[in-house]
Amino acid sequence: MTTKFIFITGGVVSSLGKGVAAASVGLILESRGLNVTLMKLDPYVNVDPGTMSPYQHGEVYVTDDGTETDLDLGHYERFTHTTTSKLHNLTTGKIYESVINKERRGDYLGNTVQVIPHITDEIKERMRLLAKGHDVVIVEIGGTVGDIESLPFLEAIRQFRHELGRFNAVDIHLTLVPYIAAAEELKTKPTQHSVRDMRAIGISPDILLCRVDRPLPDELRAKIALFCNVDADQVVAARDVDTIYEVPVQLCREGLDEKLLDLLHLPRSVANDTMDRWMDLVNRVKNPKRHVRIGIVGKYVSLADAYKSLNEALIHGGIANEAKVELVYISAEDIEGGNWPPSLLEVDGIVVPIGFGKRGSEGKIRAIHYARERKVPCFGICWGMQLMVVEFARHVCGISQAASTEFIEDTPDPVIYKLRDLLGVDALGGTMRLGSYPCRLKEGSKARQIYGQPEIAERHRHRYEVNQKYLPVLEEHGLKVVGTSPDGKFIEMVELSDHPWFLGSQFHPEYKSRPTDPHPLFVSFIEAALAEQDRRQSQPERAEERASIPIPEVVA
């Protein structure tokens, strides 16, 4: 069967959820027995998001092959069976880099290099590479129609649709139908203008996915269909829902799967049990038996998308424990003041996630100190694990000046230092330890018990490592190294045996967690947080005990 293509474009405003929409379409088609993969085309000129601020771009997602990508690839993996790679995320920067390198080699035989055909041909070639072995490729185009940056990508898909033929490619245009409170009605004009802009560049959307916060009346569907030149049944309401995992269920109820099968002349295979299992998942998300509060002590807490995969992995851990996970974002800098923030005292578990640089480091160390002293479940991830080592070295081993050279370059006790493989490497982009690496787990450890196997593989993204010179003193005082690279070069996991749940991982387990297959570390962590909640409820004095922990000094 010829590979079919579905292009997901966006109009009116950004942040409508094209990534979730694309992932949901992928899930819906998998439920009809199709082999699906997904791809993101990003208009920014950066080669990848690896050096971009989380405040601008949100989370950097990492694939098994070590590619730093857009966070939407996390949605693709969480919703479908796709395992993404460098082929699944393409930026303007990557395209121009490739074309310029070809020009320098003389591949274009002296021809003038232009956006058309050279840039658009490069984009189309990358899409063809991904098509091999798949029934359907879903391609999400970042940005909003009308953005100058996305024009080469839109032109490429215009050409590609023409080359593939009528029944081999469709465009789903995600748009907004806003409710104007003063007029007490939904307005279709923004959608009409967005489709007009699409048609002006030669693309007529086949399906309009209309974001609405309430039911879309049939008369408005008919109006949108009339002015946008589609059939009324090709105007699909994308209602606001309580959880993103409900989106594919809602789109299925709108009959989107049937419409796509018709438009692409795909076989009408009997639906498998995918959607039934997904609806059961949604029911468990919306009807939890318990409620647990997890504090995320971070630097980027004003933008939840900076920790997108972590947020979802914690929710997955809650699903496995039939609990709703309330995420409480706590600024690491707030903990550097004179008192413990009230929110820190009220959570049932603490996560210290990824971060870079000095800002907030001492606040994270204080949060770890608090969790260790008061036996609050604590999960350190990447930078969080490194700061667990720093905190333990300072306050248990007596190494008062222990630090990371990332934030105190001339520290006399660099318990964390720059990766030895990166000494002399100053470039930032793509130079970290990236991608999937194996890890051996120590027999008898909590980590080994949680995973249930002696060796695992997890994804990494870090530039610093634990200095093994300090391992004897750390282990002598009780911080156990329970995971290492097979050659022993890297420390991958640490834990405390005299604590209900105190574990750090150099890798990022959140990248491999799925709502239907929660990562075991997050399942175990949420279970421990629920146990801490039980302790607090049965021991009223525990709240006072937690508040009485002295705040350690900041190391200059």
C-alpha positions as CSV (number, residue, x, y, z in Angstrom):
1,M,0.0,0.0,0.0
2,T,1.2,3.5,-0.8
3,T,2.1,5.4,2.3
4,K,-0.5,8.1,3.1
5,F,0.3,11.5,4.6
6,I,-1.7,13.6,7.0
7,F,-0.5,17.2,7.5
8,I,-1.6,19.0,10.6
9,T,-1.5,22.8,10.3
10,G,-2.6,25.5,12.7
11,G,-4.4,28.8,12.4
12,V,-5.7,31.9,14.2
13,V,-3.4,31.5,17.3
14,S,-0.6,29.4,18.6
15,S,-0.9,26.9,21.5
16,L,-4.1,25.3,20.2
17,G,-2.6,21.8,20.7
18,K,-1.4,20.7,17.3
19,G,0.9,18.2,18.9
20,V,-1.8,16.5,21.0
21,A,-4.1,16.6,17.9
22,A,-1.5,14.9,15.8
23,A,-0.8,12.3,18.5
24,S,-4.5,11.7,18.9
25,V,-5.0,11.2,15.2
26,G,-2.1,8.7,15.3
27,L,-3.8,6.7,18.1
28,I,-7.1,6.7,16.3
29,L,-5.5,5.3,13.2
30,E,-3.6,2.7,15.2
31,S,-6.9,1.6,16.6
32,R,-7.9,0.7,13.0
33,G,-4.9,-1.5,12.6
34,L,-2.7,0.9,10.7
35,N,1.1,1.3,11.1
36,V,1.6,5.0,11.9
37,T,4.5,7.3,12.6
38,L,4.6,11.1,13.2
39,M,6.9,13.9,12.4
40,K,7.3,17.6,13.5
41,L,8.5,20.3,11.2
42,D,9.6,23.3,13.2
43,P,10.0,26.7,11.5
44,Y,12.7,28.2,13.8
45,V,16.2,28.6,12.5
46,N,17.9,26.9,15.4
47,V,19.3,23.5,14.4
48,D,17.6,22.0,17.4
49,P,16.1,23.2,20.7
50,G,19.1,22.0,22.7
51,T,20.4,25.6,23.4
52,M,17.0,27.3,23.6
53,S,15.6,28.7,26.9
54,P,12.8,26.6,28.4
55,Y,10.9,29.8,28.9
56,Q,10.7,30.2,25.1
57,H,10.5,26.6,24.0
58,G,9.4,24.5,26.9
59,E,11.0,21.0,27.5
60,V,13.7,19.6,25.3
61,Y,12.7,16.0,24.5
62,V,15.4,13.4,24.0
63,T,15.2,10.4,21.7
64,D,16.9,7.0,22.0
65,D,19.5,8.0,19.4
66,G,20.4,11.2,21.3
67,T,18.6,13.8,19.3
68,E,17.3,16.8,21.1
69,T,13.8,17.6,19.8
70,D,10.6,19.5,20.3
71,L,8.4,18.5,23.2
72,D,5.6,17.4,20.9
73,L,7.6,14.2,20.1
74,G,6.9,13.2,23.7
75,H,3.2,13.3,22.9
76,Y,3.8,11.2,19.8
77,E,5.5,8.5,21.9
78,R,3.0,8.6,24.8
79,F,-0.1,8.3,22.5
80,T,1.2,5.9,19.9
81,H,3.7,3.0,19.4
82,T,6.1,5.4,17.6
83,T,9.7,5.4,18.9
84,T,11.1,8.7,17.6
85,S,14.6,9.5,16.3
86,K,16.5,12.2,14.4
87,L,14.2,11.6,11.4
88,H,11.1,12.7,13.3
89,N,12.0,16.3,14.0
90,L,13.1,18.7,11.3
91,T,13.9,22.4,11.8
92,T,14.6,25.2,9.4
93,G,18.1,25.3,10.8
94,K,18.6,21.6,10.0
95,I,17.3,22.1,6.4
96,Y,19.5,25.1,5.7
97,E,22.5,23.4,7.3
98,S,22.1,20.4,5.0
99,V,21.5,22.5,1.9
100,I,24.4,24.8,2.5
101,N,26.7,21.8,3.1
102,K,25.6,20.3,-0.2
103,E,26.2,23.6,-1.9
104,R,29.7,23.7,-0.5
105,R,30.4,20.2,-1.7
106,G,29.3,21.2,-5.2
107,D,26.2,18.9,-5.2
108,Y,24.2,21.5,-7.1
109,L,26.7,21.8,-9.9
110,G,27.0,25.6,-9.7
111,N,23.3,26.3,-9.8
112,T,21.9,29.2,-7.8
113,V,20.6,27.7,-4.5
114,Q,17.0,28.9,-3.8
115,V,14.1,28.2,-1.5
116,I,12.3,26.7,-4.4
117,P,13.3,24.0,-5.4
118,H,16.3,23.3,-3.1
119,I,14.9,24.0,0.3
120,T,11.4,22.5,-0.5
121,D,13.0,19.5,-2.1
122,E,15.1,18.9,1.0
123,I,12.0,19.0,3.2
124,K,10.1,16.6,0.9
125,E,13.1,14.2,0.8
126,R,13.1,14.1,4.6
127,M,9.4,13.2,4.7
128,R,10.0,10.4,2.1
129,L,12.8,8.9,4.3
130,L,10.4,8.6,7.2
131,A,7.6,7.0,5.0
132,K,9.4,3.7,4.5
133,G,7.6,0.8,6.2
134,H,4.6,2.8,7.4
135,D,1.0,3.0,6.3
136,V,0.5,6.6,7.4
137,V,2.9,9.4,8.2
138,I,1.4,12.3,10.2
139,V,3.3,15.5,9.8
140,E,2.8,18.4,12.2
141,I,3.9,21.9,10.9
142,G,4.8,24.2,13.8
143,G,3.7,27.8,14.0
144,T,0.5,29.3,12.6
145,V,-0.5,30.0,9.0
146,G,0.6,33.5,8.1
147,D,4.0,33.2,9.9
148,I,6.7,34.1,7.5
149,E,9.0,31.4,9.0
150,S,6.6,28.5,8.1
151,L,6.1,29.4,4.4
152,P,8.8,27.1,3.0
153,F,7.3,24.1,4.9
154,L,3.8,25.0,3.7
155,E,5.0,25.3,0.2
156,A,6.7,22.0,0.5
157,I,3.6,20.2,1.6
158,R,1.6,22.0,-1.1
159,Q,4.0,20.5,-3.7
160,F,4.0,17.1,-1.9
161,R,0.2,16.8,-1.8
162,H,0.2,17.5,-5.6
163,E,2.9,14.9,-6.3
164,L,1.2,12.2,-4.1
165,G,-2.2,12.6,-5.6
166,R,-5.7,13.3,-4.3
167,F,-6.2,10.1,-2.1
168,N,-2.7,9.9,-0.7
169,A,-2.5,13.2,1.4
170,V,-4.9,15.3,3.4
171,D,-4.6,18.4,5.5
172,I,-6.2,18.8,8.9
173,H,-6.3,22.4,9.8
174,L,-6.6,23.1,13.6
175,T,-8.3,26.4,14.2
176,L,-10.2,28.4,16.8
177,V,-13.9,29.1,17.1
178,P,-13.9,31.6,20.1
179,Y,-16.9,32.3,22.3
180,I,-17.5,36.0,22.7
181,A,-19.1,36.5,26.1
182,A,-20.5,40.0,25.3
183,A,-22.3,38.6,22.3
184,E,-23.0,35.2,23.9
185,E,-22.1,33.4,20.8
186,L,-19.4,31.5,19.0
187,K,-17.7,33.3,16.1
188,T,-16.6,31.6,12.9
189,K,-14.8,34.5,11.2
190,P,-11.3,33.7,12.6
191,T,-11.6,30.2,11.1
192,Q,-12.8,31.6,7.8
193,H,-9.8,34.0,7.6
194,S,-7.4,31.2,8.5
195,V,-8.7,28.9,5.8
196,R,-8.6,31.9,3.4
197,D,-4.9,32.3,4.2
198,M,-4.2,28.6,3.6
199,R,-6.0,28.7,0.3
200,A,-4.0,31.7,-0.8
201,I,-0.9,29.6,-0.7
202,G,-2.5,26.8,-2.5
203,I,-3.6,24.5,0.2
204,S,-7.3,23.7,0.7
205,P,-7.8,22.0,4.1
206,D,-9.7,18.7,4.0
207,I,-10.8,18.6,7.6
208,L,-11.3,21.6,10.0
209,L,-10.6,20.7,13.6
210,C,-12.3,23.5,15.5
211,R,-11.2,24.2,19.1
212,V,-14.3,25.1,21.1
213,D,-15.0,25.3,24.8
214,R,-18.7,24.2,24.3
215,P,-20.8,22.3,21.8
216,L,-20.5,23.4,18.1
217,P,-24.1,23.8,16.8
218,D,-25.0,22.2,13.5
219,E,-25.8,25.6,12.0
220,L,-22.3,26.8,12.7
221,R,-20.8,23.7,11.3
222,A,-22.8,24.3,8.1
223,K,-21.7,28.0,8.0
224,I,-18.0,27.1,8.4
225,A,-18.4,24.4,5.7
226,L,-20.0,26.9,3.3
227,F,-17.4,29.6,3.7
228,C,-14.4,27.2,3.9
229,N,-15.4,24.9,1.0
230,V,-15.7,21.6,2.8
231,D,-18.5,19.3,3.6
232,A,-20.3,19.8,6.9
233,D,-19.2,16.4,8.2
234,Q,-15.6,17.5,7.6
235,V,-16.0,20.2,10.3
236,V,-15.0,18.5,13.5
237,A,-15.4,19.9,16.9
238,A,-12.3,19.6,19.2
239,R,-14.0,20.3,22.6
240,D,-12.0,21.3,25.6
241,V,-11.6,18.3,27.8
242,D,-10.5,17.6,31.4
243,T,-7.3,15.7,30.4
244,I,-5.3,15.5,27.2
245,Y,-5.8,11.7,27.2
246,E,-9.5,12.3,26.5
247,V,-8.8,14.1,23.2
248,P,-8.6,10.9,21.0
249,V,-11.8,9.6,22.6
250,Q,-13.6,12.8,21.9
251,L,-12.3,12.9,18.3
252,C,-13.4,9.3,17.8
253,R,-16.9,10.2,18.9
254,E,-16.9,12.9,16.2
255,G,-16.2,10.2,13.7
256,L,-12.7,11.5,12.7
257,D,-11.4,8.0,12.0
258,E,-14.2,7.2,9.5
259,K,-13.6,10.6,7.7
260,L,-9.9,9.9,7.4
261,L,-10.4,6.4,6.1
262,D,-12.8,7.8,3.4
263,L,-10.5,10.7,2.4
264,L,-7.4,8.5,2.1
265,H,-9.2,5.4,0.6
266,L,-7.8,3.3,3.5
267,P,-9.2,-0.2,4.2
268,R,-12.0,-0.3,6.7
269,S,-10.5,-2.8,9.0
270,V,-12.4,-3.7,12.2
271,A,-11.3,-1.5,15.1
272,N,-9.1,-3.3,17.7
273,D,-9.3,-2.8,21.4
274,T,-7.0,0.2,21.5
275,M,-9.8,2.8,22.0
276,D,-11.5,0.6,24.6
277,R,-8.3,0.4,26.7
278,W,-7.8,4.2,26.2
279,M,-11.3,4.9,27.4
280,D,-10.6,2.8,30.5
281,L,-7.5,4.9,31.0
282,V,-9.5,8.1,30.8
283,N,-12.0,6.8,33.2
284,R,-9.3,6.1,35.7
285,V,-7.8,9.5,35.3
286,K,-11.2,11.2,35.8
287,N,-12.3,9.0,38.7
288,P,-9.4,8.5,41.0
289,K,-9.8,7.0,44.5
290,R,-7.2,9.1,46.1
291,H,-5.4,12.5,45.8
292,V,-1.7,13.1,46.3
293,R,0.4,16.4,46.2
294,I,3.8,16.3,44.6
295,G,6.2,19.3,44.9
296,I,8.4,20.0,41.8
297,V,11.3,22.2,43.1
298,G,12.6,23.8,39.9
299,K,13.9,26.8,38.2
300,Y,11.3,27.1,35.4
301,V,8.2,26.7,37.5
302,S,6.4,29.7,35.8
303,L,6.2,27.5,32.6
304,A,4.8,24.1,33.2
305,D,5.8,22.9,29.7
306,A,9.4,23.2,30.8
307,Y,8.8,19.9,32.7
308,K,6.2,18.4,30.3
309,S,7.4,14.8,30.3
310,L,8.0,14.9,34.0
311,N,4.5,16.2,34.6
312,E,3.0,13.4,32.5
313,A,5.1,10.7,34.0
314,L,4.0,11.7,37.5
315,I,0.4,11.6,36.3
316,H,1.1,8.1,34.9
317,G,2.4,7.0,38.3
318,G,-0.8,8.3,39.8
319,I,-2.9,6.4,37.3
320,A,-1.2,3.1,38.3
321,N,-2.0,3.9,42.0
322,E,-5.5,5.1,41.2
323,A,-4.6,8.5,42.5
324,K,-5.0,12.0,41.1
325,V,-1.6,13.7,41.2
326,E,-1.7,17.4,42.0
327,L,1.5,19.1,40.8
328,V,2.7,21.9,43.1
329,Y,5.4,24.0,41.5
330,I,7.9,25.5,44.0
331,S,10.5,28.0,42.9
332,A,14.0,26.8,44.0
333,E,14.9,30.4,44.6
334,D,12.1,30.9,47.1
335,I,13.7,28.2,49.3
336,E,16.9,30.3,49.5
337,G,15.1,32.7,51.8
338,G,14.8,32.6,55.6
339,N,11.9,30.2,55.9
340,W,10.6,27.1,54.4
341,P,7.8,27.9,51.8
342,P,4.4,26.7,53.2
343,S,3.9,24.7,50.0
344,L,7.0,22.6,50.7
345,L,5.7,21.6,54.1
346,E,2.4,20.4,52.6
347,V,3.4,18.1,49.8
348,D,3.5,14.3,50.0
349,G,6.6,13.9,47.8
350,I,9.3,16.1,46.3
351,V,10.9,15.9,42.8
352,V,14.1,17.8,42.0
353,P,14.3,17.9,38.2
354,I,16.7,19.0,35.5
355,G,18.3,22.4,35.4
356,F,21.4,24.2,34.3
357,G,23.7,26.8,35.9
358,K,23.9,28.3,39.4
359,R,20.5,30.0,39.8
360,G,18.3,28.0,42.1
361,S,21.0,25.4,42.9
362,E,21.2,26.2,46.6
363,G,17.4,26.2,46.9
364,K,17.3,22.7,45.4
365,I,20.0,21.6,47.8
366,R,17.9,22.9,50.7
367,A,14.8,21.1,49.5
368,I,16.8,17.8,49.3
369,H,18.1,18.4,52.8
370,Y,14.6,18.9,54.0
371,A,13.3,15.7,52.3
372,R,16.3,13.6,53.6
373,E,16.0,14.8,57.2
374,R,12.2,14.5,57.5
375,K,12.0,11.3,55.5
376,V,9.8,12.8,52.8
377,P,9.9,10.8,49.5
378,C,12.4,12.5,47.2
379,F,13.2,11.9,43.6
380,G,16.3,13.6,42.1
381,I,16.5,13.5,38.3
382,C,19.7,14.5,36.4
383,W,20.8,17.7,38.0
384,G,18.6,16.7,40.9
385,M,20.6,13.6,41.5
386,Q,23.8,15.5,41.3
387,L,22.5,17.9,43.9
388,M,21.5,15.0,46.1
389,V,25.2,14.0,46.1
390,V,26.3,17.6,46.9
391,E,23.8,17.9,49.8
392,F,24.8,14.5,51.3
393,A,28.5,15.4,51.0
394,R,28.0,18.7,52.8
395,H,25.6,17.8,55.6
396,V,26.4,14.1,56.3
397,C,30.0,13.6,55.2
398,G,31.1,17.0,56.6
399,I,32.6,18.2,53.2
400,S,31.3,21.7,53.8
401,Q,32.5,23.2,50.5
402,A,31.2,20.3,48.4
403,A,29.7,21.7,45.1
404,S,29.5,21.2,41.4
405,T,31.9,23.0,39.1
406,E,28.9,24.0,37.1
407,F,28.0,26.6,39.7
408,I,31.2,27.0,41.8
409,E,34.0,26.6,39.3
410,D,36.9,26.8,41.7
411,T,35.3,24.7,44.6
412,P,38.0,22.9,46.6
413,D,35.6,19.8,46.7
414,P,34.2,19.2,43.2
415,V,32.0,16.2,44.0
416,I,30.3,16.9,40.7
417,Y,32.4,18.0,37.7
418,K,32.3,18.3,34.0
419,L,32.2,15.1,32.0
420,R,35.7,14.0,31.4
421,D,34.8,13.4,27.7
422,L,33.9,17.1,27.4
423,L,37.0,18.7,28.8
424,G,38.1,21.3,26.3
425,V,34.8,21.3,24.6
426,D,33.2,24.8,24.8
427,A,30.4,24.4,22.3
428,L,26.9,23.9,23.8
429,G,24.8,22.5,21.1
430,G,24.6,18.7,20.9
431,T,27.7,18.2,23.1
432,M,26.1,16.6,26.1
433,R,25.9,12.9,26.9
434,L,22.7,12.4,25.0
435,G,20.4,9.4,24.3
436,S,19.9,5.9,25.5
437,Y,22.7,4.2,27.5
438,P,22.7,0.9,29.6
439,C,22.8,0.9,33.3
440,R,23.5,-2.0,35.7
441,L,21.6,-2.2,38.9
442,K,23.0,-3.4,42.2
443,E,21.6,-6.6,43.6
444,G,19.5,-6.0,46.7
445,S,18.9,-2.3,46.0
446,K,15.5,-0.5,45.9
447,A,16.2,0.5,42.3
448,R,16.8,-3.2,41.3
449,Q,13.6,-4.1,43.2
450,I,11.6,-1.5,41.4
451,Y,12.8,-2.4,37.9
452,G,12.8,-6.1,38.5
453,Q,15.8,-6.7,36.2
454,P,19.6,-6.4,36.5
455,E,20.2,-4.1,33.5
456,I,18.1,-1.3,32.0
457,A,18.5,1.3,29.3
458,E,17.4,5.0,29.8
459,R,17.8,8.3,28.1
460,H,20.3,10.9,29.2
461,R,20.9,14.6,28.8
462,H,23.7,15.9,31.0
463,R,27.1,17.7,30.9
464,Y,28.3,16.9,34.4
465,E,28.9,13.7,36.4
466,V,29.7,12.4,39.9
467,N,33.3,12.6,40.8
468,Q,34.2,9.0,41.8
469,K,37.1,10.2,43.9
470,Y,34.4,10.9,46.6
471,L,32.6,7.6,46.4
472,P,34.3,5.9,49.4
473,V,33.3,8.7,51.8
474,L,29.8,9.0,50.4
475,E,29.2,5.2,50.6
476,E,30.8,5.0,54.0
477,H,28.2,7.5,55.3
478,G,25.3,5.7,53.7
479,L,24.7,7.1,50.2
480,K,24.7,4.0,48.0
481,V,25.6,3.9,44.4
482,V,23.1,1.4,43.0
483,G,23.4,2.0,39.2
484,T,26.4,2.4,37.0
485,S,27.3,2.2,33.3
486,P,28.4,-1.4,32.5
487,D,32.1,-0.2,32.3
488,G,31.8,1.5,35.7
489,K,32.7,4.9,34.2
490,F,29.5,6.7,35.1
491,I,27.4,6.8,38.3
492,E,23.7,6.5,37.1
493,M,21.7,5.9,40.3
494,V,22.1,6.6,44.0
495,E,19.8,5.9,47.0
496,L,19.5,5.9,50.8
497,S,18.6,2.6,52.4
498,D,17.5,4.2,55.7
499,H,14.9,6.4,54.0
500,P,11.3,5.5,52.9
501,W,12.1,6.6,49.3
502,F,15.2,8.7,48.5
503,L,16.5,7.9,45.0
504,G,18.4,9.8,42.3
505,S,18.9,9.0,38.6
506,Q,21.4,10.6,36.3
507,F,19.1,9.7,33.4
508,H,15.6,10.9,32.6
509,P,13.0,8.1,33.2
510,E,10.2,10.5,32.4
511,Y,11.0,10.2,28.6
512,K,10.0,6.5,28.6
513,S,6.8,6.7,30.6
514,R,3.5,6.0,28.9
515,P,-0.1,6.4,30.3
516,T,-0.8,2.8,29.4
517,D,2.7,1.7,30.6
518,P,3.8,3.9,33.5
519,H,7.5,4.0,34.3
520,P,8.2,1.8,37.4
521,L,10.2,4.5,39.1
522,F,7.2,6.9,39.0
523,V,4.8,4.2,40.0
524,S,6.9,3.4,43.1
525,F,7.5,7.1,43.9
526,I,3.8,7.9,43.9
527,E,3.1,4.8,46.0
528,A,5.7,6.1,48.6
529,A,4.1,9.6,48.5
530,L,0.7,8.1,49.3
531,A,2.3,6.2,52.2
532,E,3.7,9.6,53.5
533,Q,0.3,11.1,53.2
534,D,-1.1,8.2,55.3
535,R,1.7,8.8,57.9
536,R,0.8,12.5,58.2
537,Q,-2.9,11.8,58.5
538,S,-2.3,9.2,61.3
539,Q,0.4,11.3,63.0
540,P,-0.8,14.9,63.4
541,E,2.5,15.8,65.1
542,R,4.4,14.9,61.8
543,A,3.4,18.3,60.2
544,E,5.1,20.1,63.1
545,E,8.2,17.9,62.9
546,R,8.6,18.6,59.2
547,A,8.4,22.4,59.8
548,S,11.1,22.2,62.5
549,I,13.9,21.3,60.2
550,P,16.7,23.9,60.4
551,I,17.5,25.6,57.1
552,P,21.1,24.9,56.1
553,E,23.4,27.8,55.1
554,V,24.0,28.7,51.5
555,V,27.5,27.9,50.3
556,A,29.0,30.9,48.5
